Amino acid sequence: MSSQHVPAPDADRRGEEILAVFDTAFGQLLAADPAAFRVKFRKMAASAFAFYRGTACLFYHDLQAQDGGAGSGPYEDEQTGQVWIHGDLHAENFGTYMDATGRLIFNVNDFDEAYVGPFTWDLKRFAASVALLGYAKALSDEQIGELVGIYATAYRERIHALATGAKDDDVPPFTLDTAEGPLLGALRMARSLTRFGLLDSMTEIRDFERRFTDGGGTVELDAATRYKVLAAFDGYLETLPESSLTRPDSYRVKDVVGRRGIGIGSAGLPSYNILLEGNSDALENDVVIYMKQAQTPAVSRHITDPRVRGYFQHEGHRTVISQRALQDHADPWLGWTELDGAGQLVAEISPYAVDLDWSDIDDPAQIAAVVADLGRATATMHAAADDESGHSLVPFSTERAIDAAIAADEEGFGRLLVDFAHAYGARARADHQIFVDLFRNGRIPGL
C-alpha cells in the first residue's frame, strides 16, 4: 500500500481526537507540571518520528479502533494475544546494557511501557517507526516496504528457530563477539565508557567522600522529603533478588538529590538520584541509582483482562516484573518501591548505556542489515518471557505459540506489517502536523 493512497483524516476532527487522547494520558501530570510538558511537546514538534515516540497513547487508541481490541486482530488468539510485550517498540528503543553476568549486550532497552498484550502490537509499532525513519531518510515507499519485510522475515525466522529448540550457540545474543555493523559500534562505544567518567559528570569528592555536585538539573531536598526517599529506598531493598544482596555495604547511601530530568517519555514524573557505596570502599566503584515514579503504560488502557490488571501491585512493580521477564540477566540493581502512595521504579544509571544512533545509518543496505538484527532481537525478547521465566502471568511457551500462529498464514504475516507501516506512517506524519498547529496556536489545554 502506498502512503500516497491513504486519505488524510479531517484535521479538525482528528485534532479533537488527539486532544482527547492526550487529556486521558497526560492530563494529571500536565496539570501538575505544565513546564515539563512544554519542553516535552517542543521536542515532539521537531519531527514526525519524535512525535511518534511521544504518543504511544495515540497509537494504541488507533490500534484498538482498527483491530477491535486485544485478541481480535490477525495472528491473535488466547495465547498470542497475552504475551509480555515491550509496549513502545520503535527503532530508537534499542541500545546497550551490561547484564548481571558482566557482559555487554545490545538489545531492546527502556521498559517503561511494558505490559501483557498481543505480540503483533510490538511488531506494528516498530514497523510504523521504520516507515517514519525511512521517509525522513528520503527512501521510497518500495524501499520502506522492503525494510519492513526484512524485519518481519528476520523476526519470523528467529521465532521459529527458538520454538523448534535452537541451542544458545545457534541464536546468541548481540555481544562484542557476535554483533556487526552499527550494533558492534554501539557496543564498542559502551565498552569505552567508564564508571569513573559517569561519576565525574555527576559527583565530586568533598571531605574524603563522594557527593553529588550542585546544578545540572539536581534539586536539593528538604529534610522531610529526604527522609521519605530514604524510607522508600529501604522498601526497595526488599524487592531485590538474593544474589544482589551479597555485600550489604554496597547499599550504604552517601547522598540523595532530586532531579529535573525531562525526557520525551517522562515529563512531569518525580525523580531522585541516590549515590551508593558500591561493591568496595574505593570511591571509583560508587554506584548511582535513580528512583522515579513509574507511569501508566499506554497499552494497559486497552487491555481489559482483570487477571493482568490484578497481577501488579503498582506501576513500579509492573515495570520491574516486565523488564525481568523480557530481558535475560537484567540489571541487578533493578527493583521497585512506593513513595507517597505511588509506585516507583529503581535502577542503576548505567555508565555503559549507548543508544543505537541512526543519524549516520543512511545506506539502504546497511539499514536493511540493522533492521534484520532488530527483528532477531525482538523475537529473542518475546521468547524470553514465558513459562520458563518464572512469572505465572504467561504460563506457556511464547515462541511456540507465536510460531504456530504465524505458520497458519506465513504469506500474510509480512504483508500485514508492510501495509500497516505505510498506512500508519502516513497517519503519524499527518498527525504530527495537526499536533504542531494545535500546540503553536495554544489549543492544548493547560499549556
C-alpha positions in Angstrom: 0.0 0.0 0.0 1.5 3.3 -1.0 1.3 6.1 1.6 0.1 8.4 -1.2 -3.2 6.4 -1.3 -4.0 6.9 2.4 -6.7 9.6 2.8 -5.8 12.3 5.3 -8.2 12.4 8.2 -10.3 15.5 8.7 -7.8 17.8 10.5 -10.4 19.4 12.9 -12.0 16.1 13.9 -8.6 14.4 14.2 -7.3 17.3 16.3 -10.1 16.9 18.8 -9.5 13.2 18.9 -5.8 13.8 19.6 -6.6 16.3 22.4 -9.0 13.8 24.0 -6.4 11.1 24.0 -3.7 13.5 25.4 -6.1 14.5 28.2 -6.6 10.9 29.2 -2.9 10.0 29.0 -1.2 13.2 30.2 -3.9 15.3 31.9 -3.0 14.8 35.6 0.8 15.1 35.0 0.4 18.1 32.7 -1.7 19.9 35.3 1.0 19.2 37.9 3.9 20.3 35.8 3.0 22.3 32.7 6.6 23.5 32.1 7.8 19.9 31.7 5.2 19.2 29.1 6.0 22.4 27.2 9.5 21.0 26.9 8.2 17.5 26.0 5.9 18.9 23.3 8.5 21.1 21.8 10.7 18.0 21.4 7.8 16.2 19.9 7.2 19.0 17.4 10.7 18.6 16.0 9.8 15.7 13.7 7.2 13.2 12.9 9.4 10.5 14.5 9.8 12.5 17.7 6.0 13.0 17.7 5.5 9.2 17.2 7.9 8.4 20.1 5.9 10.5 22.5 2.5 9.3 21.5 2.2 5.6 22.3 -1.2 6.6 23.8 -2.5 7.7 20.4 -1.0 4.7 18.7 -2.9 2.2 20.9 -6.0 4.3 20.7 -5.9 3.9 16.9 -4.9 0.3 17.0 -7.9 -0.7 19.2 -10.2 1.2 16.9 -8.7 -0.7 13.9 -8.3 -4.2 15.4 -11.3 -4.1 17.8 -9.1 -4.6 20.9 -6.7 -7.3 22.1 -7.3 -10.8 20.9 -9.3 -9.9 17.9 -6.6 -9.0 15.3 -4.8 -11.2 12.8 -2.4 -13.7 14.4 -4.0 -13.2 17.8 -5.6 -15.9 19.9 -5.9 -16.7 23.6 -2.1 -17.1 23.9 -0.5 -14.8 21.3 -2.9 -12.0 22.5 -1.5 -12.2 26.0 2.3 -12.3 26.0 4.8 -10.0 27.6 5.4 -7.1 25.2 7.7 -4.1 25.2 4.8 -1.7 24.6 6.9 1.1 23.0 9.0 -0.8 20.4 10.3 1.7 17.9 13.6 1.9 16.0 15.3 4.1 18.6 14.5 2.0 21.7 17.4 -0.3 21.2 20.9 0.0 22.7 23.5 -1.5 25.0 23.4 -2.6 28.6 25.7 -4.6 30.9 23.8 -7.6 32.1 24.1 -9.2 35.6 26.8 -11.5 34.4 29.1 -8.6 33.3 28.5 -9.0 29.6 27.8 -6.0 27.3 24.6 -6.8 25.4 22.9 -5.0 22.6 19.1 -5.4 22.7 15.8 -3.6 23.5 16.0 -1.1 26.2 13.5 1.2 28.1 10.8 -1.0 29.5 8.6 1.8 31.0 5.7 0.9 28.7 6.0 -2.9 29.0 2.8 -5.0 29.7 1.0 -8.1 28.6 -0.8 -7.9 25.2 -0.7 -9.1 21.6 2.7 -9.7 20.2 1.7 -8.1 16.9 1.3 -4.7 18.7 5.0 -4.6 19.3 5.7 -5.5 15.6 3.3 -3.0 14.3 4.7 -0.2 16.4 8.2 -1.0 15.2 7.1 -1.3 11.6 5.5 2.1 11.6 8.6 3.6 13.1 10.6 2.1 10.1 8.2 3.9 7.8 8.8 7.2 9.5 12.6 6.7 9.7 12.7 5.7 6.0 10.6 8.7 5.0 13.0 11.0 6.9 15.9 9.5 5.0 14.0 10.0 1.7 13.6 6.3 1.0 10.8 5.3 -1.5 7.7 3.5 -0.4 9.0 0.4 -2.1 12.3 0.6 -0.2 10.4 1.1 3.1 8.2 -1.9 2.3 11.3 -4.0 1.7 12.8 -2.9 5.0 9.6 -3.9 6.9 9.5 -7.2 5.1 13.1 -7.8 6.1 12.2 -7.1 9.7 9.2 -9.5 9.5 11.3 -12.3 7.9 14.1 -12.0 10.5 11.6 -12.0 13.3 9.8 -15.0 11.9 13.0 -17.0 11.3 14.3 -16.3 14.8 11.0 -17.2 16.5 10.8 -20.4 14.5 14.4 -21.3 15.5 13.6 -20.7 19.2 10.3 -22.6 19.0 12.0 -25.6 17.5 14.6 -25.9 20.2 17.6 -24.0 18.8 20.6 -24.1 21.1 22.1 -20.9 22.6 25.0 -21.2 20.2 22.6 -21.0 17.2 20.9 -17.8 18.4 23.5 -16.0 20.5 22.8 -12.5 21.9 24.3 -9.5 20.3 27.7 -9.1 22.1 31.2 -7.8 21.3 31.9 -11.2 19.8 28.7 -11.7 17.7 27.4 -8.2 16.7 28.3 -6.5 13.4 28.0 -3.0 11.9 26.3 -0.2 13.9 25.3 -2.7 16.7 29.0 -3.6 17.2 29.8 0.1 17.0 27.4 0.8 19.8 28.9 -2.0 21.9 32.4 -0.8 21.4 31.3 2.7 22.3 29.8 1.3 25.5 33.0 -0.5 26.3 35.0 2.7 26.0 32.9 4.3 28.7 33.8 4.0 32.4 32.1 4.2 35.8 34.6 6.9 36.7 33.5 9.0 33.7 29.9 8.8 34.8 30.7 9.6 38.4 32.9 12.5 37.4 30.0 14.0 35.4 27.6 13.9 38.4 29.6 14.0 41.6 32.6 15.4 43.4 34.8 14.4 46.4 34.3 16.6 49.4 35.9 15.8 52.8 37.2 12.5 51.5 33.7 11.3 50.5 31.8 11.4 47.2 28.8 13.7 46.9 26.5 14.9 44.2 27.5 18.2 42.6 25.1 21.1 42.6 23.4 22.3 39.5 23.0 20.3 36.2 19.3 19.6 37.0 19.8 18.5 40.6 17.5 19.7 43.3 18.5 19.8 47.0 15.9 18.0 49.1 14.4 19.3 52.3 14.7 17.1 55.4 11.2 15.7 55.2 11.5 14.7 51.5 14.9 13.2 52.1 13.5 11.1 54.9 10.7 9.8 52.7 13.0 8.9 49.9 15.3 7.0 52.2 12.3 5.2 53.7 11.3 4.3 50.2 14.8 3.1 49.5 14.6 0.7 52.4 11.4 -0.7 50.9 13.3 -1.1 47.5 16.0 -3.3 49.1 13.3 -5.9 50.0 12.5 -6.3 46.3 16.0 -7.2 45.2 16.9 -10.8 44.4 19.2 -12.6 47.0 22.1 -12.6 44.5 22.1 -8.8 44.6 22.5 -8.6 48.4 25.7 -10.5 48.9 27.5 -7.4 50.2 25.2 -5.3 52.3 27.7 -2.4 52.5 27.1 -1.9 48.7 23.8 -0.3 49.6 25.0 2.3 52.0 23.6 5.7 50.9 26.1 8.5 50.6 23.9 11.2 49.1 20.5 11.8 47.6 19.1 14.6 45.3 16.0 15.4 43.3 16.2 15.5 39.5 14.6 17.8 36.9 15.4 15.4 34.1 12.8 15.8 31.3 12.7 13.2 28.6 10.0 12.8 25.9 8.5 9.8 27.9 9.0 11.0 31.5 7.8 14.6 31.6 6.3 15.6 34.9 7.3 12.4 36.8 9.2 13.0 40.1 12.7 11.5 40.1 15.6 11.2 42.5 19.2 10.1 42.3 20.8 8.1 45.1 24.6 7.6 45.5 25.6 4.3 46.9 28.9 2.8 48.2 29.1 0.1 45.5 31.0 -3.2 45.7 34.1 -1.8 47.5 35.3 1.1 49.6 37.1 2.5 46.6 35.5 5.8 45.5 35.6 4.9 41.8 33.2 1.9 42.5 30.4 4.0 43.8 27.0 3.5 42.1 24.3 5.9 41.1 20.7 4.6 41.1 17.6 6.5 40.2 14.1 6.3 41.7 11.3 7.6 39.6 7.6 7.5 39.6 6.5 4.8 37.2 3.9 5.8 34.6 0.7 4.1 33.5 1.6 2.2 30.2 -0.4 3.3 27.2 -1.2 -0.2 26.2 -2.8 -1.0 29.6 -5.8 1.2 28.8 -6.7 -1.2 26.0 -6.1 -4.5 27.9 -9.2 -5.2 30.0 -8.3 -8.7 31.3 -8.7 -8.4 35.1 -6.1 -11.2 35.6 -3.5 -8.9 34.0 -4.5 -5.8 35.8 -4.6 -7.5 39.2 -1.2 -9.1 38.8 0.7 -5.9 39.6 0.9 -4.1 42.9 1.5 -0.7 41.2 3.3 0.6 38.1 6.7 0.4 39.6 6.2 -3.3 40.3 4.8 -3.8 36.8 7.8 -2.1 35.1 10.3 -4.2 37.0 8.5 -7.6 36.6 8.0 -6.8 32.9 11.7 -6.0 32.4 12.9 -9.0 34.3 10.6 -11.1 32.1 11.7 -9.6 28.8 15.4 -9.2 29.5 17.8 -12.0 30.3 20.0 -11.3 33.3 18.5 -7.9 33.9 20.2 -5.1 35.9 21.0 -6.5 39.4 20.0 -3.1 40.9 16.5 -3.2 39.4 13.7 -3.1 41.9 10.6 -1.2 43.0 9.2 0.7 45.9 6.5 3.2 46.9 6.7 6.9 47.7 3.7 9.0 48.7 1.5 6.1 47.6 2.9 6.0 44.0 4.8 3.1 42.6 8.5 3.8 41.9 11.0 2.2 39.5 14.5 1.9 40.9 17.5 1.0 38.7 21.1 1.9 38.1 22.2 4.9 36.0 24.5 2.7 33.9 27.8 4.0 32.6 27.6 1.5 29.8 24.3 2.6 28.1 24.6 3.6 24.5 21.5 4.0 22.3 21.6 3.0 18.6 22.4 6.1 16.6 20.5 6.3 13.3 21.9 9.6 12.2 24.8 8.0 10.2 23.0 4.9 9.1 21.9 6.1 5.6 23.0 3.4 3.1 19.9 1.2 2.3 21.9 -2.0 2.5 23.2 -1.0 6.0 19.7 0.0 7.1 18.4 -3.4 6.0 21.1 -5.3 7.9 20.3 -3.3 11.1 16.6 -3.8 10.7 17.1 -7.6 10.3 19.2 -7.6 13.5 16.4 -5.7 15.3 13.9 -8.3 14.1 16.0 -11.0 15.6 16.4 -9.0 18.9 12.6 -8.5 19.0 12.0 -12.3 18.7 14.6 -13.1 21.4 12.9 -10.6 23.7 9.4 -12.1 23.1 10.8 -15.6 23.6 12.5 -14.8 26.9 9.2 -14.1 28.7 7.2 -17.2 29.0 6.6 -20.3 31.2 10.3 -20.6 31.8 10.8 -17.0 33.0 9.4 -17.6 36.5 6.2 -15.5 36.1 2.8 -17.1 36.2 1.1 -14.5 34.1 2.2 -16.1 30.8 2.2 -19.8 31.7 3.0 -21.1 28.2 5.9 -21.1 25.7 5.6 -17.8 23.9 7.8 -18.7 21.0 5.9 -21.9 20.2 2.5 -20.0 20.4 3.7 -17.2 18.1 5.4 -19.7 15.7 2.2 -21.7 15.4 0.1 -18.5 14.8 2.4 -17.3 12.0 2.6 -20.7 10.4 -1.1 -20.6 9.9 -0.6 -17.8 7.4 3.0 -17.4 6.5 2.4 -15.3 3.4 0.2 -12.8 5.1 2.5 -12.0 8.0 5.0 -9.8 6.3 2.2 -8.2 4.2 0.3 -7.3 7.3 3.2 -5.4 8.7 4.1 -3.7 5.4 0.6 -2.5 4.8 0.3 -1.2 8.4 3.7 0.5 8.2 2.7 2.5 5.2 -0.8 3.4 6.5 0.2 4.4 10.0 3.4 6.1 8.9 1.3 8.4 6.7 -1.2 8.9 9.6 1.6 9.8 12.0 3.1 12.4 9.6 -0.4 14.0 9.2 -1.0 13.8 12.9 2.4 15.5 13.6 1.4 18.5 11.5 -2.0 18.7 13.3 -0.3 18.5 16.6 2.2 21.3 15.7 -0.7 23.5 14.7 -2.6 22.7 17.9 0.5 23.5 20.0 1.6 26.6 18.3 -1.9 28.1 18.4 -2.4 27.5 22.1 -5.0 24.7 21.6 -3.6 22.2 24.1 -5.4 22.8 27.5 -3.2 23.5 30.5 -0.3 25.0 28.5 
